[in-house]
């Protein structure tokens, strides 16, 4: 299993970013997927989850209405569209396969003026 996140960076408050998670080494379309984040000195937080077909999604209350999780099973890729970003969204963002417990290496998102 290999998960590679990219798309992070520095953005001003109110801005947008789209994160991607490229998956390989397993049948991506058969697995539910999650996005987690971890801010300095804080625990991992489940940001959003998506079912294997993309039909079902769930979000942390802190990001509802601002973030959208999606996936393209033909490209073995999951996405996290993040809008109206806030300084408290600053964290390392990780993709995760709940069934196997696999994690990517993470991509840093920093929201600051």
N, C-alpha and C positions, 0 to 999 in steps of 0.2 A: 504494500500500500504506500502510495506517495501522494502527498497533498502539498501543493505549492500556492501560497497566497501572494497576491501582488495588488498594487493599486493604492497603497497607503501613501501618506505624505503629510505636508503641512498645509493647513487650510484656515482661512479666517472664519470666525463665528458667522453663522448664517450660510456658509458655503456648502458645497456638495462634493462627495467622492463616491466612486464606485469600486468596490473591492471585488476581486475575482479569486476563485480557488480552483486550480487545475488539478484534477484527480487522475490517477493512473494506478494500475496494478490490481484492480478489482472491478467488478461489474457495477459501475457507478449507478446505473439506472435502477438497480435493485435495493439501494440503500437510502434510508433517510439521512439527512445531513443537518448539521448545526453550525452557526457562527457563535463563537464565544469571544469575550474580551477580558483583558486583565489590565487594570490601571496600577501604577506603582503602589505597593503596600496594601493592595486590596486583593480579594479573592477573585477567582474566575467567575464571570457572570455570563449566563446564557442570554445572548442577544436575540437570536431568532432561530427557528427550525423550519425545515421543509420536508415533506414526505417524498418518497422515492419518485413519484410521478409528478410532483409539484402541485398536486391538488389541494394539499393542506399545508397551512403555514401557521406559525405562532410567534409572538413577539413579547419581549420584556415590556412592562408598562412604560419604562423610561424611554423607549424608542418608538412606541406605537404612533402611527401617523407620520413619522419622519423617515423611517427605514423600511426598505422593501427587500425581501429575500426572494430569489428566483434561481432557476437552474435551466441548463440546456443539456439534456442527456445525450444529444447527438455530439456535443463537443466535450462531454465529460467535465463540465464546468458549472460551478455554483457562483452566484453573485450576491452582493449586498450593496444596494443603492442607498446611500446615506445623504439625506437632505436636511436643511436647517440645523447644521451641526452646531454643537455647543462645546464650550471648553471641557465640560464634564464627560464628553464623549472621548476625550483623549485616553488612549489605551493601545496595547498590542492586541490586534484582532487575529483570531485563529479559526480555521475550519476544523471540523471534528466529525468523525463517523461514530455515532453512538453505539452501533452494534459491535464494532471491532475495537473501539476505544482508541482509534488512531487520531493523531494530531498533526497539523502542519507546523511550520517553523514560525509562522506569524508575520504580520505586516503592521508597521507602526502608523497610527493615525494621531496627529497632533493638531488640535484646534486652538489657535491662538492668534491674537492680533499683534 
